[in-house]
């Protein structure tokens, strides 16, 4: 069994919105509904678990009425805590693979998540990633140090792992920006799969203009 986990429990404080960004309504849908659609339409995903904020559990349950969604559960204070709560719930289902995706990246294509999952089945761990095409610098208080962009990648989601591997990675707790870091710490190489520039992370208010433009055409 392959389970998709949609992480929609962030507060999105950098956005400065009166509601968390994943619940902003654009194009007639809340942002979290866009990536959810990819999970629901993918034949590679057998079940979906949504992790969200306590005060939004009822709203999300109303929006995700699909037999493929097994439940909507409360997330933790951090992204890593939310992942661990998902893993605790999935213990009774014992899936073979888990695909994690951040709801803050609304424009997920099912082709992308299926490529990532396929690679994880081959290697145990995979993530979408984009090569850096910009000049890279490391800024200190007194100078800029130029960093070669060859070999530099921007990590995205979705990320897919064998269930047992992800459990081991989170066994000792800890907090990370994503789940490749604790998996790498186990000595397991994470395979990079070509990502999608449209699957950007909505972070600041300025990002909403691009979201509104894409939402008009997104299928």
N, C-alpha and C positions, 0 to 999 in steps of 0.2 A: 504493500500500500504506500502511495505517495501522498503526503499531506501538505497543503499550502497553508502557511501561517501569515496572515496579514497583520502587521504591527501598526496599530492605530491608537496608541496610548500616549503619544508625545503631547506635550503642552504647547510646543511651538512658540515659545516666548519671544524669539527673535522676530517673529512676524508682526508683533504688535497688534494682533487682531483681537476683537472682543470674544471670539470663540477659537478653540484650537483649529489650526489650518486644515486638518483632515476633515473637518465638518463644515467648512465653507461651501456654500452652494454656488456652483458655476455650471452653466449650461444645463440647468435643470436637475443636476445631481450633486451630491456631496463629493468632495474630492476622493474620499476613500472608496467610493463606489466605482471609480474608474479602474484601478488595479484589481479590485474584486471581480470585475467582469472578465478579466483575462483568466483568472483562476477558475471561474465557473465555466468558461467556454473551453478550457483546455482538456482534452481527453487524457492527458498525462497525469492530471491531478484527480485523485479519487475522492478527497474530502478537503474541506477548508475550515480552519479555526481562525476566528477574529479575536484579537486582543485589543481592548480599548480602555478608555477612562471610566472610572466608576460612575460618574454622573451622566455618562452617555450610553450606558449599557442598553437602556430601553429604546433609545433612538436607533441605535445600530441594529438591534434585533428586529425592529420594524422594517428596516431597510434591506435586510439580508434574508428574507424569507425564501430560501432555496433548500431543497433536500440535501444538497451537497455541503451546505454549511452545518457542521456538526454542533457548533456552539459559539457563543460570544462570551469571553471571559474577561475579568478585570486584570489590567496590567499592573506593573510595579512602578516604583518611583523612577527607575531608570530603564533604558532600553534592554539592558542585560537581564534585569529582574523580570521584565515582561517576557523575554525569551524563556527564562527558567519556569515561569508560570505556565507557559505553553507546553513546555516539555513535561511538566508534572501532569498536566491534563492528558497529554498524549500517551502517557505511560500505560494507560488502560487499553489504548488502541494498538500500541506497538507497531507503528509504521516502519517501513524499511528506510524511506527517505523523507526528509523535511525540506521544504522550500520556503525560505523567509523572504518577505518583501516589506519595505517600509511604505506605509500609506502616503507619506510625504512625497513619494515619486509616483504621481497618478498615472502617467502615460506608459504603462507597462504593456508590451506586446506579448501575446501568448507564445509567439515564436522565440522570443528571448528567454522566457522562463523555461520553455521546453529544451532549448539548447543547453542552458545551465544545468538543468536536471539530468539530461543525458550525459553530460560530462561528469557530473558527480557520481553517476552510476558506474562510470568507468574508473574513476580515481578516488572516490570517497568524499571529495570536497571541491566545490567550484563556485566561482562568483562572476557576475558580469563586471566588466571593467573597460575603461576607455583609455587609449594611449593619450598622453599629454601632447598637444600640438602647440602649446604656448611656451614662450621663454619662461624658464623657472628660476626664481631667486630665493635665497634664504636671507631674510632681513634681520640684522642685528641692530643694536642701538646706534652703531657708528658707521655701518656699511651695508652694502648688498653683496652677497656672494652668489655668483651665477652657478646654477646646478644643471649639468647636462640633462636634457630631456629624454635622451635615449634610455629606454628601460623604465621611464616614469609612467605610472598609470593612475587614473582616478577610479577608485573602487565604487561600484554601484551596488544596488540590489536589483534583481533577486540573487540570493545565495542559497546553495543547496548542499546538504550534508547527509551522510548516513545518520540515522537517528542515534545509534549507539555512540558514534563519534562525537556528535554534538552534545550528548549527555556527558561524556567524559570531559569535554572542553569546559563545561559549566559546573562540574562536580565540586570544585573548590570555591565557587562564587566568583566575585570580581566584576568589574565594569569596564566595557569597551565601547568604542564607537560602532563596531560591527562585530560579526562573528568569525571573520577570518583570523583575527588576531589570537584568540584563545585556541583555535584549532592549530594554527601555526606553532603555538607554544608547546603543543604536544609532539612536535616534530613531524607533523603531517603537512605536506605541500598542498597548497590550495591552487587549483587550476584556474587560470584567468580565461574567461570566455568573452569574445567581443561583445561589448555592451551596446547601448543605444543612446545617442545624444538626446533623443526626445524623452528619455526616462530620467530627466533631471530632477534634482531635489528642490522642492518648493521651500524656500527658507525665508526670504524677505518679501515685504509688501510689493516691491517692484516686480517680483516673479509672477505676480498674479496677472499682469497684462499679457504675458506670454501664455499663461494657462488659459485665459479667456479666448485667445486667438486659436489655440490648438483644440480646445473643447468644441469649437464650432464644426471642426472637420473630423474629429476623432471617432473611429468606429471600433 
